[in-house]
Amino acid sequence: MHTEYFRRRMDLLVGRLEPGERVLARGRAFEPGDPLRFDLSMVIGGPGCVVAVTERRVLWVGRDDQRWVRSLPFALVRSYTEITQAHRYALALDHQRIDRVRWVPAHRLLWWSWGTAEAVRPVASSVLAFSRRDTKAARAIRSRLQAIGVPAGQPRSLLKLGRPGEVSSGFLRPNYLPLKKSRPR
């Protein structure tokens, strides 16, 4: 995990720390493109984001660019929800509105949109997905939120969605196999 991209991105995060702020945990996470509709098994792949958790906030970045560093102070978090899908895990954080650089369509015409551009937009929720629940970064975020008394929402469990062309393993169970018809002799 400590490849060159990880070191470069972690240096971006450490460079944003305030005097006296120390890193409690570091690791990888994944930021879903559309936090309202996502499948954790599809979100988690590739290098993802580098995450640093301090006693005051969580920082993450998915690019080698200062503009894309995300910082969320725990004091701004109103509530959080734990989401699981099989062994995959995510934390959905509802917080006060903060401005953040986002990908937006470069062009719009009536209901069509195309292209990509960057724009600063207000956001009131953030989702970080992890490969599993017990990663150091996920544990550190949860423990800091609990320590400062942020209310936890009802945990959610998502159904595993099938990929296009994927055959369900349930179809291989004996009760799903077609019965052979016996011919009269």
ROBA-87337 format. One line per 8 residues: number of its first residue (from 1); their letters; for each residue x, y, z of C-alpha. Coordinates in nm, 2 decimals, padded with zeros to 4 digits. Layout:
BEGIN
NUM) A) X/Y/Z; ...;
This chain:
BEGIN
1) MHTEYFRR) 00.00/00.00/00.00; 00.29/00.24/00.06; 00.36/00.29/-00.31; 00.48/00.62/-00.44; 00.13/00.76/-00.50; 00.05/00.69/-00.13; 00.35/00.87/00.00; 00.29/01.17/-00.23;
9) RMDLLVGR) -00.07/01.20/-00.13; 00.00/01.14/00.24; 00.26/01.43/00.22; -00.02/01.65/00.09; -00.23/01.57/00.39; 00.05/01.60/00.65; 00.14/01.93/00.50; -00.21/02.06/00.59;
17) LEPGERVL) -00.19/01.96/00.96; -00.21/02.25/01.21; 00.07/02.29/01.48; 00.02/02.03/01.75; -00.21/01.81/01.54; -00.10/01.45/01.52; -00.21/01.17/01.30; -00.40/00.89/01.48;
25) ARGRAFEP) -00.44/00.67/01.18; -00.37/00.66/00.81; -00.49/00.44/00.53; -00.69/00.41/00.22; -01.06/00.48/00.16; -01.28/00.53/-00.14; -01.51/00.83/-00.21; -01.82/00.73/-00.41;
33) GDPLRFDL) -01.90/00.95/-00.71; -02.27/00.95/-00.63; -02.32/00.90/-00.25; -02.70/00.86/-00.29; -02.67/00.56/-00.53; -02.37/00.34/-00.48; -02.27/-00.03/-00.46; -01.98/-00.08/-00.22;
41) SMVIGGPG) -01.84/-00.36/-00.42; -01.82/-00.13/-00.73; -01.68/00.17/-00.54; -01.39/-00.01/-00.38; -01.12/-00.06/-00.64; -00.81/00.11/-00.77; -00.59/00.34/-00.56; -00.88/00.53/-00.40;
49) CVVAVTER) -00.81/00.81/-00.15; -00.54/00.84/00.11; -00.69/00.92/00.45; -00.54/01.07/00.76; -00.73/01.09/01.09; -00.64/01.33/01.36; -00.80/01.40/01.69; -00.98/01.71/01.53;
57) RVLWVGRD) -01.07/01.60/01.18; -01.04/01.35/00.90; -00.85/01.45/00.58; -00.85/01.27/00.25; -00.73/01.32/-00.10; -00.77/01.12/-00.42; -00.54/01.32/-00.65; -00.19/01.48/-00.63;
65) DQRWVRSL) -00.34/01.82/-00.61; -00.39/02.05/-00.31; -00.73/02.17/-00.44; -00.87/01.82/-00.40; -00.77/01.77/-00.03; -01.09/01.72/00.17; -01.09/01.82/00.54; -01.39/01.75/00.77;
73) PFALVRSY) -01.36/01.87/01.13; -01.54/01.62/01.36; -01.70/01.93/01.53; -01.90/01.99/01.21; -02.04/01.63/01.20; -02.41/01.61/01.31; -02.46/01.24/01.27; -02.31/00.93/01.10;
81) TEITQAHR) -02.44/00.60/00.97; -02.25/00.28/00.93; -02.32/00.10/00.60; -02.22/-00.26/00.51; -02.24/-00.47/00.21; -02.10/-00.81/00.26; -01.76/-00.74/00.41; -01.74/-00.39/00.26;
89) YALALDHQ) -01.79/-00.09/00.49; -01.87/00.28/00.46; -01.93/00.57/00.69; -02.19/00.83/00.58; -02.12/01.15/00.76; -02.39/01.42/00.78; -02.24/01.76/00.86; -02.28/02.13/00.84;
97) RIDRVRWV) -02.25/02.27/00.48; -01.89/02.32/00.37; -01.76/02.43/00.03; -01.57/02.16/-00.17; -01.43/02.12/-00.52; -01.66/01.88/-00.71; -01.67/01.74/-01.07; -01.96/01.90/-01.26;
105) PAHRLLWW) -02.08/01.87/-01.62; -01.89/02.11/-01.84; -02.19/02.17/-02.07; -02.57/02.16/-02.03; -02.85/02.19/-02.28; -03.20/02.13/-02.16; -03.18/01.79/-01.98; -02.85/01.68/-02.14;
113) SWGTAEAV) -02.51/01.73/-01.98; -02.17/01.62/-02.09; -01.80/01.68/-02.02; -01.63/01.74/-01.69; -01.53/02.05/-01.52; -01.45/02.15/-01.16; -01.66/02.38/-00.95; -01.68/02.47/-00.58;
121) RPVASSVL) -02.01/02.35/-00.44; -02.16/02.33/-00.09; -02.19/01.98/00.05; -02.36/01.86/00.37; -02.27/01.49/00.36; -01.96/01.29/00.29; -01.92/00.92/00.24; -01.60/00.72/00.29;
129) AFSRRDTK) -01.59/00.36/00.19; -01.34/00.11/00.32; -01.24/-00.24/00.22; -01.36/-00.37/00.56; -01.49/-00.24/00.90; -01.18/-00.29/01.10; -00.93/-00.08/00.90; -00.73/00.16/01.12;
137) AARAIRSR) -00.87/00.47/00.96; -01.24/00.35/00.99; -01.18/00.26/01.36; -01.02/00.59/01.43; -01.30/00.79/01.27; -01.57/00.59/01.46; -01.39/00.62/01.79; -01.34/01.00/01.75;
145) LQAIGVPA) -01.71/01.05/01.66; -01.81/00.84/01.96; -01.57/01.02/02.19; -01.72/01.36/02.11; -02.08/01.24/02.13; -02.19/01.25/01.77; -02.51/01.05/01.74; -02.50/00.73/01.53;
153) GQPRSLLK) -02.78/00.66/01.29; -02.94/00.32/01.24; -02.68/00.09/01.07; -02.77/00.00/00.71; -02.69/-00.32/00.52; -02.71/-00.30/00.14; -02.79/-00.60/-00.07; -02.52/-00.73/-00.30;
161) LGRPGEVS) -02.61/-00.62/-00.65; -02.53/-00.85/-00.93; -02.29/-00.73/-01.21; -02.41/-00.74/-01.57; -02.38/-01.10/-01.70; -02.31/-01.24/-01.35; -02.50/-01.56/-01.26; -02.63/-01.59/-00.91;
169) SGFLRPNY) -02.47/-01.88/-00.71; -02.82/-01.96/-00.58; -02.90/-02.10/-00.92; -02.64/-02.38/-00.86; -02.82/-02.51/-00.55; -02.98/-02.85/-00.59; -03.33/-02.72/-00.54; -03.28/-02.48/-00.84;
177) LPLKKSRP) -03.16/-02.75/-01.08; -03.43/-02.87/-01.32; -03.56/-03.21/-01.25; -03.50/-03.48/-01.51; -03.83/-03.61/-01.65; -03.83/-03.98/-01.66; -03.96/-04.15/-01.97; -04.22/-04.42/-01.94;
185) R) -04.07/-04.76/-02.03;
